[in-house]
Amino acid sequence: MEVVTEDRVRRSLPRLADRDLSTLLLIRHFEYKLLELFGRGELSGTTHTCLGQEYVPVALRSLIGARDFVFSNHRGHGHYLARYEDPHGLLAEIMSRQGAICGGVGGSQHILRERYLSTGVQGQSLPVAAGVAQHLKRTEPGALACAYIGDGTWGEGAVYEALNMAALWRLPLLVVVENNGIAQSTRTVDQLAGTIGDRAQAFGIRHYRTEEFHPTAIAAELSPLVEQVRSAGRPLVVEFVTHRVGPHSKGDDSRSAGEIAGARAGDWYARYAHAFPEHVADWDARMRAYVDQVVAEVAARPLTEWSG
């Protein structure tokens, strides 16, 4: 039997750039802190963390520019932080404190900033993204619309209407699927017949599936495909086979102990920390302290005042 040593793991897994690792850990500790604040009763409403999926937007950020539109979803804190690295504004929005991105009325799920929009309505963003992609094709050639959806969103009819239009009209639309294997409390295998790739192919849309978690490797593979979205109006569905380590929202995790353990075993954090413990330990401590400072500073701000 072949023995896989730690040295071999190190050789097969490239070291992350400091900026990538710092952003990954910023997102992770931001999400941990939200769950902690909810547990202490210091936040109201709801939140859906992206624990385990942080690397998806980090891998894509070098491929998505300021001219591009990004449409996020209910599990979108990582999408926002990878684009703007603005934990103060996001936490202020969630806590309804001064300096909030949307004046404290959007909360965790509904964020609007420049060409970034998130929504808690499943499937809503894709037809909107298709419309924006049509506008970009006419007025800003080379720009694209990127929409993040989950595996469960493929049960919404709006997804297929948007894909149909994108294929027919050759729209610069990038669809990013975060397939974490479960739609709230229903396993993907129990609610999705066939595959996401087959469904994209039904419209003649290119599909790319990856189980990779290293941002640099993902960006290198996706770069020429994303360029075709921009230059040729060739829609693309990118499916990330990923893991949701945390609960669906604040604490409602319907998975068995074995399923949760399986998700944690596939978590990018555990795998990278095993290969590069010193690198992770250094940045982990820094970002944990930074998020603590953000929370203390934002919590001390006055509440937002709605002026109409």
Residue frames as qw, qx, qy, qz and C-alpha x, y, z in Angstrom:
[[0.000, 0.888, 0.460, 0.000, 0.00, 0.00, 0.00],
 [0.404, 0.501, -0.024, 0.765, 1.33, 3.43, -0.95],
 [0.394, -0.620, -0.425, 0.529, 2.01, 5.76, 1.97],
 [0.201, 0.802, 0.193, 0.529, 1.17, 9.43, 1.45],
 [0.541, -0.287, -0.345, 0.711, 3.56, 11.49, 3.57],
 [0.048, -0.880, -0.259, 0.396, 3.18, 15.08, 4.68],
 [0.241, -0.496, 0.431, 0.714, 6.12, 16.05, 2.45],
 [0.213, 0.228, 0.793, 0.524, 4.33, 14.57, -0.54],
 [0.043, 0.804, 0.586, -0.087, 1.16, 16.50, 0.32],
 [0.168, -0.779, 0.048, 0.603, 3.22, 19.67, 0.45],
 [0.248, -0.235, 0.634, 0.694, 4.74, 18.96, -2.96],
 [0.133, 0.417, 0.814, 0.383, 1.35, 18.28, -4.55],
 [0.088, -0.872, -0.481, 0.029, -0.37, 21.32, -3.00],
 [0.400, 0.475, -0.047, 0.782, 1.08, 24.73, -3.92],
 [0.259, -0.374, -0.463, 0.760, 1.47, 27.34, -1.21],
 [0.109, 0.852, 0.502, 0.099, -1.27, 29.95, -1.28],
 [0.260, 0.504, -0.043, 0.823, -0.44, 33.58, -1.93],
 [0.164, -0.181, -0.594, 0.767, -0.64, 35.60, 1.28],
 [0.331, 0.041, -0.032, -0.942, -3.43, 37.77, -0.09],
 [0.622, -0.127, -0.626, -0.453, -5.53, 34.74, -0.99],
 [0.507, -0.215, -0.774, 0.315, -5.02, 33.08, 2.38],
 [0.041, -0.118, -0.414, 0.902, -5.69, 36.29, 4.29],
 [0.474, -0.026, -0.207, -0.856, -8.98, 36.81, 2.42],
 [0.625, -0.150, -0.744, -0.183, -10.00, 33.19, 2.91],
 [0.424, -0.243, -0.701, 0.520, -9.41, 33.50, 6.64],
 [0.148, 0.014, 0.146, -0.978, -11.04, 36.93, 6.81],
 [0.597, -0.141, -0.429, -0.663, -14.22, 35.41, 5.39],
 [0.622, -0.182, -0.757, 0.084, -14.02, 32.37, 7.67],
 [0.295, -0.203, -0.595, 0.720, -13.56, 34.33, 10.88],
 [0.291, -0.050, -0.054, -0.954, -16.16, 36.89, 9.84],
 [0.656, -0.189, -0.554, -0.477, -18.67, 34.06, 9.45],
 [0.544, -0.192, -0.728, 0.370, -17.66, 32.43, 12.74],
 [0.080, -0.068, -0.379, 0.919, -18.12, 35.77, 14.47],
 [0.467, -0.159, -0.266, -0.828, -21.61, 36.23, 13.03],
 [0.691, -0.259, -0.659, -0.141, -22.68, 32.86, 14.43],
 [0.426, -0.153, -0.597, 0.662, -21.17, 33.84, 17.77],
 [0.122, -0.031, 0.130, -0.984, -23.00, 37.18, 17.81],
 [0.611, -0.224, -0.442, -0.618, -26.30, 35.52, 16.95],
 [0.648, -0.208, -0.712, 0.174, -25.71, 32.95, 19.69],
 [0.274, -0.180, -0.486, 0.810, -25.27, 35.79, 22.21],
 [0.065, 0.774, 0.619, -0.117, -28.44, 37.51, 21.02],
 [0.201, -0.583, 0.068, 0.784, -26.56, 40.52, 19.66],
 [0.123, 0.136, -0.578, -0.795, -27.94, 40.19, 16.13],
 [0.587, 0.336, 0.535, -0.505, -31.48, 39.78, 14.89],
 [0.646, 0.540, -0.279, -0.462, -32.94, 38.40, 11.68],
 [0.965, 0.000, 0.251, 0.077, -31.03, 35.58, 10.05],
 [0.092, 0.772, -0.561, -0.284, -27.77, 34.81, 8.32],
 [0.976, 0.190, 0.105, 0.009, -26.42, 32.09, 6.05],
 [0.308, -0.752, 0.505, 0.290, -22.68, 31.56, 6.34],
 [0.760, 0.560, -0.302, -0.133, -20.43, 30.26, 3.56],
 [0.464, -0.606, 0.645, -0.035, -18.12, 28.27, 5.84],
 [0.714, -0.007, 0.676, 0.180, -16.28, 25.78, 3.64],
 [0.576, 0.647, 0.437, 0.242, -17.04, 27.65, 0.41],
 [0.176, -0.869, 0.047, 0.460, -14.81, 30.69, 0.95],
 [0.440, -0.313, 0.573, 0.617, -12.38, 29.75, -1.82],
 [0.463, 0.572, 0.633, 0.241, -14.98, 30.03, -4.61],
 [0.180, 0.970, 0.159, 0.029, -15.17, 33.85, -4.81],
 [0.389, -0.755, 0.386, 0.360, -11.49, 34.18, -3.93],
 [0.594, 0.003, 0.664, 0.454, -10.59, 32.02, -6.93],
 [0.386, 0.680, 0.550, 0.294, -12.81, 34.10, -9.21],
 [0.113, -0.902, -0.157, 0.385, -11.86, 37.60, -8.10],
 [0.301, -0.463, 0.471, 0.688, -8.90, 37.88, -10.46],
 [0.227, 0.242, 0.790, 0.516, -11.23, 37.01, -13.35],
 [0.031, -0.804, -0.581, -0.123, -14.04, 39.45, -12.46],
 [0.355, 0.146, -0.058, 0.921, -13.31, 43.15, -12.86],
 [0.054, 0.350, 0.395, -0.848, -14.88, 46.39, -11.70],
 [0.363, 0.158, -0.359, -0.845, -16.88, 46.68, -14.96],
 [0.376, -0.135, -0.890, -0.221, -18.52, 43.31, -14.38],
 [0.607, -0.397, 0.064, -0.685, -21.79, 42.86, -12.53],
 [0.224, 0.087, -0.940, 0.242, -21.94, 40.32, -9.72],
 [0.668, -0.340, -0.159, -0.643, -25.26, 38.85, -8.57],
 [0.081, 0.239, -0.884, 0.393, -24.97, 37.08, -5.25],
 [0.586, -0.371, -0.638, -0.335, -27.43, 35.10, -3.15],
 [0.644, -0.708, -0.083, -0.279, -28.51, 34.48, 0.44],
 [0.855, -0.385, 0.080, 0.338, -25.11, 32.89, 1.26],
 [0.564, 0.729, 0.083, 0.379, -23.15, 35.83, -0.08],
 [0.389, -0.895, 0.136, 0.169, -20.89, 37.34, 2.59],
 [0.682, -0.276, 0.457, 0.499, -17.85, 35.69, 1.02],
 [0.501, 0.593, 0.438, 0.453, -18.81, 36.98, -2.42],
 [0.035, -0.981, -0.102, -0.163, -18.93, 40.53, -1.06],
 [0.536, -0.764, 0.279, 0.227, -15.73, 40.32, 1.01],
 [0.724, 0.006, 0.463, 0.512, -13.74, 38.80, -1.85],
 [0.384, 0.714, 0.351, 0.468, -14.82, 41.67, -4.10],
 [0.047, -0.894, -0.021, -0.446, -14.48, 44.59, -1.67],
 [0.596, -0.013, -0.544, 0.590, -12.56, 43.40, 1.43],
 [0.185, -0.446, 0.086, -0.872, -14.89, 45.60, 3.47],
 [0.406, -0.313, -0.838, 0.187, -15.84, 43.77, 6.67],
 [0.028, -0.222, -0.407, 0.886, -16.65, 47.05, 8.44],
 [0.397, 0.083, -0.224, -0.886, -19.35, 48.05, 5.96],
 [0.558, -0.122, -0.754, -0.324, -20.84, 44.56, 5.79],
 [0.353, -0.278, -0.776, 0.443, -20.96, 44.06, 9.55],
 [0.106, 0.188, 0.239, -0.947, -22.40, 47.55, 9.98],
 [0.493, -0.033, -0.474, -0.729, -25.13, 46.59, 7.51],
 [0.562, -0.214, -0.798, -0.042, -25.93, 43.40, 9.41],
 [0.347, -0.347, -0.620, 0.612, -25.86, 45.21, 12.78],
 [0.019, 0.862, 0.419, 0.286, -27.66, 48.33, 11.47],
 [0.480, -0.640, -0.062, 0.597, -24.82, 50.60, 12.54],
 [0.236, 0.911, -0.099, -0.323, -23.59, 53.79, 10.94],
 [0.040, -0.589, 0.717, 0.372, -21.42, 53.16, 7.91],
 [0.663, 0.183, 0.720, -0.088, -23.69, 50.35, 6.72],
 [0.267, 0.003, 0.682, 0.681, -23.53, 49.61, 3.00],
 [0.133, -0.460, -0.652, -0.588, -27.26, 50.08, 2.48],
 [0.283, -0.454, 0.138, -0.834, -28.13, 52.14, 5.53],
 [0.212, -0.125, 0.840, -0.483, -28.94, 49.05, 7.56],
 [0.703, 0.213, 0.183, -0.653, -32.08, 48.12, 5.59],
 [0.674, 0.382, -0.567, -0.281, -30.58, 45.30, 3.54],
 [0.809, -0.418, 0.359, -0.206, -29.23, 43.17, 6.36],
 [0.573, -0.361, 0.703, 0.217, -27.39, 39.95, 5.72],
 [0.619, 0.276, 0.707, 0.203, -28.97, 38.95, 2.42],
 [0.401, 0.804, 0.396, 0.190, -29.83, 42.07, 0.41],
 [0.424, -0.589, 0.160, 0.670, -26.78, 44.13, -0.46],
 [0.549, 0.763, 0.242, 0.240, -26.40, 46.70, -3.23],
 [0.345, -0.753, 0.229, 0.511, -23.08, 48.38, -3.93],
 [0.087, 0.552, -0.558, -0.614, -22.05, 49.68, -7.33],
 [0.645, 0.253, -0.543, -0.475, -22.27, 46.64, -9.64],
 [0.203, 0.048, -0.946, 0.246, -22.86, 44.11, -6.87],
 [0.617, -0.233, 0.008, -0.751, -26.30, 42.90, -5.79],
 [0.105, 0.025, -0.981, 0.162, -27.33, 40.05, -3.51],
 [0.624, -0.193, -0.131, -0.746, -30.82, 38.66, -2.93],
 [0.364, -0.174, 0.845, -0.351, -32.40, 36.02, -0.73],
 [0.782, 0.338, 0.197, -0.485, -34.89, 34.94, -3.40],
 [0.587, -0.172, 0.735, 0.291, -33.76, 31.70, -5.04],
 [0.505, 0.379, 0.658, 0.411, -33.38, 31.96, -8.81],
 [0.140, 0.917, 0.277, -0.251, -34.29, 35.64, -8.91],
 [0.217, -0.743, 0.333, 0.539, -30.85, 36.83, -9.94],
 [0.520, -0.013, 0.706, 0.481, -30.39, 34.74, -13.10],
 [0.361, 0.715, 0.532, 0.276, -33.02, 36.40, -15.33],
 [0.098, -0.976, -0.004, 0.194, -31.88, 39.79, -14.03],
 [0.474, -0.525, 0.520, 0.479, -28.27, 38.85, -14.79],
 [0.530, 0.324, 0.660, 0.422, -29.29, 37.77, -18.28],
 [0.189, 0.921, 0.329, 0.086, -30.91, 41.16, -18.85],
 [0.274, -0.879, 0.247, 0.301, -27.84, 42.98, -17.58],
 [0.586, -0.193, 0.626, 0.478, -25.65, 40.79, -19.80],
 [0.449, 0.642, 0.539, 0.310, -27.75, 41.83, -22.79],
 [0.016, -0.996, -0.064, 0.059, -27.27, 45.48, -21.85],
 [0.468, -0.660, 0.440, 0.390, -23.52, 45.01, -21.44],
 [0.638, 0.176, 0.616, 0.428, -23.27, 43.29, -24.80],
 [0.325, 0.813, 0.390, 0.284, -24.81, 46.34, -26.46],
 [0.071, -0.982, 0.008, -0.177, -23.18, 49.12, -24.46],
 [0.303, -0.782, 0.543, -0.040, -20.00, 47.79, -22.81],
 [0.907, 0.285, -0.308, -0.032, -18.45, 45.02, -24.91],
 [0.479, 0.399, -0.649, 0.436, -16.02, 42.93, -22.89],
 [0.318, -0.291, 0.573, -0.697, -17.92, 43.21, -19.60],
 [0.448, -0.153, -0.858, -0.201, -19.91, 40.29, -18.21],
 [0.617, -0.453, 0.140, -0.628, -22.59, 39.44, -15.65],
 [0.343, 0.163, -0.898, 0.222, -21.73, 36.80, -13.05],
 [0.687, -0.396, -0.026, -0.609, -24.49, 35.09, -11.05],
 [0.040, 0.255, -0.913, 0.316, -23.87, 32.82, -8.06],
 [0.783, -0.202, -0.131, -0.574, -26.43, 30.10, -7.45],
 [0.417, -0.354, 0.806, -0.224, -26.59, 26.84, -5.48],
 [0.050, 0.006, -0.958, -0.281, -27.44, 23.32, -6.53],
 [0.166, 0.472, 0.787, -0.362, -30.93, 23.72, -5.07],
 [0.245, 0.568, 0.005, -0.785, -31.67, 26.69, -7.32],
 [0.115, 0.155, -0.800, -0.568, -31.81, 24.34, -10.31],
 [0.079, 0.440, 0.888, -0.108, -35.34, 23.53, -9.18],
 [0.161, 0.666, 0.244, -0.686, -36.46, 27.05, -10.18],
 [0.619, 0.595, 0.482, 0.174, -37.95, 27.58, -13.64],
 [0.112, 0.976, -0.084, -0.165, -36.36, 31.03, -13.91],
 [0.486, -0.520, 0.595, 0.374, -32.96, 29.32, -14.18],
 [0.561, 0.206, 0.720, 0.354, -33.92, 27.60, -17.42],
 [0.321, 0.891, 0.321, 0.019, -35.61, 30.65, -18.92],
 [0.142, -0.908, 0.289, 0.269, -32.43, 32.65, -18.29],
 [0.516, -0.308, 0.700, 0.386, -30.17, 29.95, -19.75],
 [0.553, 0.537, 0.608, 0.190, -32.38, 29.71, -22.81],
 [0.201, 0.975, 0.086, -0.046, -32.12, 33.45, -23.46],
 [0.341, -0.762, 0.458, 0.306, -28.39, 33.49, -22.74],
 [0.585, -0.047, 0.719, 0.371, -27.76, 30.74, -25.28],
 [0.468, 0.699, 0.518, 0.157, -30.06, 32.15, -27.97],
 [0.129, 0.988, 0.043, 0.071, -28.77, 35.69, -27.68],
 [0.758, 0.237, -0.243, 0.558, -25.12, 34.75, -26.96],
 [0.295, -0.910, 0.008, -0.291, -24.97, 36.75, -23.76],
 [0.384, 0.463, -0.617, 0.507, -21.81, 37.34, -21.69],
 [0.710, -0.520, 0.077, -0.470, -23.24, 35.46, -18.71],
 [0.356, 0.308, -0.830, 0.299, -21.17, 33.50, -16.20],
 [0.773, -0.449, -0.120, -0.432, -23.16, 31.20, -13.92],
 [0.185, 0.417, -0.799, 0.392, -21.27, 30.00, -10.84],
 [0.812, -0.342, -0.325, -0.344, -22.83, 27.00, -9.12],
 [0.101, -0.481, 0.744, -0.453, -21.76, 26.28, -5.55],
 [0.817, -0.116, -0.467, -0.317, -22.80, 22.63, -5.32],
 [0.145, -0.485, 0.711, -0.488, -22.45, 21.75, -1.64],
 [0.275, -0.010, -0.961, -0.042, -24.59, 18.63, -1.91],
 [0.115, -0.505, -0.796, 0.313, -27.57, 19.84, 0.09],
 [0.087, -0.474, -0.287, -0.828, -30.41, 22.31, -0.51],
 [0.462, -0.533, 0.207, -0.678, -31.28, 23.55, 2.98],
 [0.598, -0.301, 0.666, -0.329, -32.35, 20.16, 4.39],
 [0.904, 0.325, 0.216, -0.174, -32.67, 18.07, 1.20],
 [0.560, -0.344, 0.583, 0.478, -29.73, 16.22, -0.27],
 [0.285, 0.529, -0.406, -0.688, -28.99, 17.11, -3.88],
 [0.079, 0.099, -0.951, -0.283, -29.24, 13.47, -4.92],
 [0.137, 0.429, 0.850, -0.274, -32.83, 13.46, -3.61],
 [0.252, 0.762, 0.344, -0.487, -34.01, 16.55, -5.50],
 [0.237, 0.720, -0.385, -0.527, -31.93, 16.89, -8.68],
 [0.894, 0.235, 0.381, 0.027, -32.40, 14.35, -11.48],
 [0.712, 0.600, 0.015, 0.365, -29.47, 13.96, -13.86],
 [0.612, -0.269, -0.089, 0.738, -26.55, 16.36, -13.58],
 [0.023, 0.842, 0.077, -0.534, -26.00, 20.09, -13.73],
 [0.189, -0.389, 0.625, 0.650, -23.69, 19.54, -16.69],
 [0.209, 0.337, 0.860, 0.321, -26.41, 17.73, -18.64],
 [0.093, 0.818, 0.513, -0.243, -28.86, 20.52, -17.93],
 [0.061, -0.739, 0.225, 0.632, -26.45, 23.17, -19.19],
 [0.226, -0.160, 0.789, 0.548, -25.68, 21.07, -22.26],
 [0.306, 0.576, 0.758, -0.016, -29.38, 20.90, -23.10],
 [0.186, 0.931, 0.157, -0.273, -29.09, 24.59, -24.02],
 [0.737, 0.528, -0.015, 0.423, -25.75, 24.16, -25.75],
 [0.176, -0.921, 0.241, -0.249, -24.01, 26.01, -22.91],
 [0.572, 0.375, -0.639, 0.350, -20.48, 25.05, -21.95],
 [0.747, -0.634, -0.022, -0.201, -20.15, 23.49, -18.49],
 [0.436, 0.492, -0.629, 0.416, -17.01, 23.29, -16.38],
 [0.803, -0.550, -0.143, -0.180, -16.92, 21.21, -13.18],
 [0.394, 0.529, -0.591, 0.464, -14.15, 21.30, -10.61],
 [0.781, -0.544, -0.301, 0.049, -13.39, 19.71, -7.27],
 [0.555, 0.251, -0.257, 0.751, -10.25, 21.84, -6.92],
 [0.350, -0.860, -0.349, 0.128, -10.01, 24.31, -4.03],
 [0.530, -0.341, 0.086, 0.771, -6.73, 26.11, -4.74],
 [0.257, 0.848, 0.208, -0.414, -7.60, 29.63, -6.02],
 [0.018, -0.649, 0.529, 0.546, -4.55, 29.95, -8.25],
 [0.238, -0.017, 0.922, 0.306, -5.13, 26.63, -9.98],
 [0.318, 0.635, 0.684, -0.165, -8.83, 27.34, -10.48],
 [0.171, 0.843, -0.010, -0.510, -8.18, 30.81, -11.92],
 [0.107, -0.467, 0.706, 0.522, -5.61, 29.44, -14.36],
 [0.255, 0.213, 0.921, 0.204, -8.01, 26.81, -15.67],
 [0.222, 0.736, 0.605, -0.208, -10.97, 29.17, -15.91],
 [0.100, -0.611, 0.140, 0.772, -9.21, 32.18, -17.40],
 [0.011, -0.101, 0.683, 0.723, -9.50, 31.19, -21.10],
 [0.035, -0.497, -0.857, -0.133, -13.11, 30.08, -20.64],
 [0.070, -0.765, -0.398, 0.502, -14.12, 33.33, -18.97],
 [0.098, -0.428, 0.352, 0.827, -12.37, 35.25, -21.73],
 [0.001, 0.209, 0.815, 0.541, -14.66, 33.53, -24.24],
 [0.056, -0.709, -0.665, 0.228, -17.66, 34.67, -22.21],
 [0.097, -0.713, -0.040, 0.694, -16.39, 38.24, -22.62],
 [0.046, -0.419, 0.529, 0.737, -15.15, 38.20, -26.19],
 [0.145, -0.043, -0.843, -0.516, -17.55, 35.79, -27.90],
 [0.593, -0.135, 0.097, -0.788, -20.69, 36.06, -25.79],
 [0.637, 0.025, -0.761, -0.119, -20.42, 32.38, -24.96],
 [0.636, -0.583, 0.156, -0.481, -22.30, 31.68, -21.69],
 [0.468, 0.285, -0.794, 0.264, -20.56, 29.44, -19.20],
 [0.772, -0.548, -0.053, -0.318, -21.75, 27.38, -16.23],
 [0.329, 0.457, -0.727, 0.393, -18.99, 26.70, -13.70],
 [0.818, -0.454, -0.234, -0.264, -19.84, 24.08, -11.10],
 [0.067, 0.546, -0.701, 0.453, -17.81, 23.98, -7.89],
 [0.790, -0.305, -0.529, -0.058, -18.18, 20.72, -6.00],
 [0.059, 0.524, -0.457, 0.716, -17.76, 22.15, -2.52],
 [0.475, -0.324, -0.775, 0.262, -18.68, 21.59, 1.13],
 [0.322, -0.710, -0.023, -0.626, -20.92, 23.53, 3.48],
 [0.418, 0.095, -0.745, 0.510, -19.19, 23.12, 6.84],
 [0.155, 0.006, 0.478, -0.865, -21.61, 25.27, 8.82],
 [0.329, 0.439, 0.772, -0.322, -25.39, 25.09, 9.26],
 [0.291, 0.623, 0.583, 0.434, -27.94, 26.15, 6.68],
 [0.044, -0.846, -0.052, -0.529, -28.56, 29.39, 8.57],
 [0.240, -0.741, 0.432, -0.455, -27.84, 30.20, 12.22],
 [0.313, -0.375, 0.824, -0.287, -28.15, 26.71, 13.62],
 [0.839, 0.196, 0.280, -0.424, -30.46, 24.53, 11.56],
 [0.212, 0.482, -0.810, -0.258, -28.31, 21.67, 10.32],
 [0.880, -0.001, 0.129, -0.457, -30.38, 18.64, 9.40],
 [0.650, 0.449, -0.613, -0.021, -27.44, 16.48, 8.34],
 [0.921, -0.343, -0.174, 0.059, -26.32, 13.42, 10.25],
 [0.483, -0.776, 0.341, 0.220, -23.12, 13.45, 12.28],
 [0.731, -0.019, 0.529, 0.430, -21.49, 11.34, 9.58],
 [0.456, 0.736, 0.345, 0.363, -22.49, 13.75, 6.81],
 [0.142, -0.985, 0.092, -0.040, -21.17, 16.73, 8.77],
 [0.648, -0.527, 0.454, 0.310, -17.92, 14.88, 9.45],
 [0.698, 0.315, 0.482, 0.427, -17.60, 14.15, 5.73],
 [0.239, 0.925, 0.154, 0.254, -18.04, 17.83, 4.88],
 [0.368, -0.887, 0.267, 0.076, -15.40, 18.81, 7.42],
 [0.769, -0.209, 0.480, 0.367, -13.00, 16.22, 6.07],
 [0.576, 0.497, 0.420, 0.495, -13.27, 17.80, 2.62],
 [0.079, -0.975, -0.137, 0.157, -12.94, 21.34, 3.93],
 [0.574, 0.682, -0.168, 0.421, -10.20, 23.36, 2.21],
 [0.261, -0.834, 0.337, -0.351, -9.09, 24.75, 5.58],
 [0.839, -0.389, 0.379, -0.041, -8.28, 21.37, 7.09],
 [0.893, 0.322, 0.154, 0.276, -6.53, 20.18, 3.94],
 [0.393, 0.778, -0.177, 0.457, -4.40, 23.28, 3.55],
 [0.425, -0.777, 0.352, -0.303, -3.60, 23.54, 7.26],
 [0.941, -0.192, 0.262, 0.090, -2.34, 19.96, 7.18],
 [0.779, 0.437, 0.075, 0.443, 0.04, 20.80, 4.34],
 [0.326, 0.499, -0.159, 0.787, 1.14, 24.25, 5.54],
 [0.499, -0.650, -0.542, 0.187, 0.47, 24.48, 9.31],
 [0.403, -0.360, -0.140, 0.830, 2.83, 27.41, 9.94],
 [0.029, 0.194, 0.380, 0.904, 1.38, 29.51, 7.10],
 [0.393, -0.587, -0.592, -0.388, -2.17, 28.94, 8.32],
 [0.540, -0.553, -0.476, 0.419, -1.33, 29.50, 11.99],
 [0.305, -0.152, -0.008, 0.940, 0.30, 32.87, 11.26],
 [0.166, -0.212, -0.372, -0.888, -2.51, 34.27, 9.14],
 [0.457, -0.521, -0.706, -0.143, -5.22, 32.61, 11.22],
 [0.421, -0.502, -0.434, 0.618, -4.12, 34.52, 14.31],
 [0.123, -0.096, 0.133, 0.979, -3.87, 37.78, 12.37],
 [0.282, -0.291, -0.531, -0.744, -7.32, 37.55, 10.81],
 [0.465, -0.539, -0.694, 0.107, -8.97, 36.36, 14.00],
 [0.325, -0.441, -0.290, 0.784, -7.60, 39.44, 15.80],
 [0.006, -0.019, -0.325, -0.946, -8.58, 41.69, 12.88],
 [0.358, -0.457, -0.670, -0.463, -12.18, 40.45, 12.88],
 [0.439, -0.559, -0.573, 0.408, -12.35, 40.95, 16.67],
 [0.201, -0.286, -0.044, 0.936, -11.24, 44.56, 16.13],
 [0.163, -0.220, -0.539, -0.796, -13.83, 45.06, 13.39],
 [0.419, -0.553, -0.710, -0.119, -16.61, 43.78, 15.64],
 [0.390, -0.516, -0.413, 0.641, -15.55, 45.97, 18.56],
 [0.111, -0.163, 0.153, 0.968, -15.32, 49.08, 16.38],
 [0.254, -0.283, -0.605, -0.700, -18.59, 48.55, 14.52],
 [0.425, -0.540, -0.723, 0.071, -20.57, 47.56, 17.64],
 [0.300, -0.453, -0.321, 0.776, -19.56, 50.86, 19.25],
 [0.015, 0.137, 0.364, 0.921, -21.07, 52.90, 16.42],
 [0.431, 0.219, 0.373, -0.792, -24.52, 54.50, 16.75],
 [0.512, 0.381, 0.770, 0.001, -27.47, 52.77, 15.15],
 [0.144, 0.174, 0.521, 0.823, -28.42, 53.82, 11.66],
 [0.275, 0.488, 0.436, -0.705, -31.32, 56.22, 11.24],
 [0.347, 0.407, 0.735, 0.417, -33.70, 55.71, 8.33],
 [0.026, 0.400, 0.045, -0.915, -34.43, 59.02, 6.65],
 [0.588, 0.600, 0.478, -0.258, -36.71, 57.76, 3.87]]
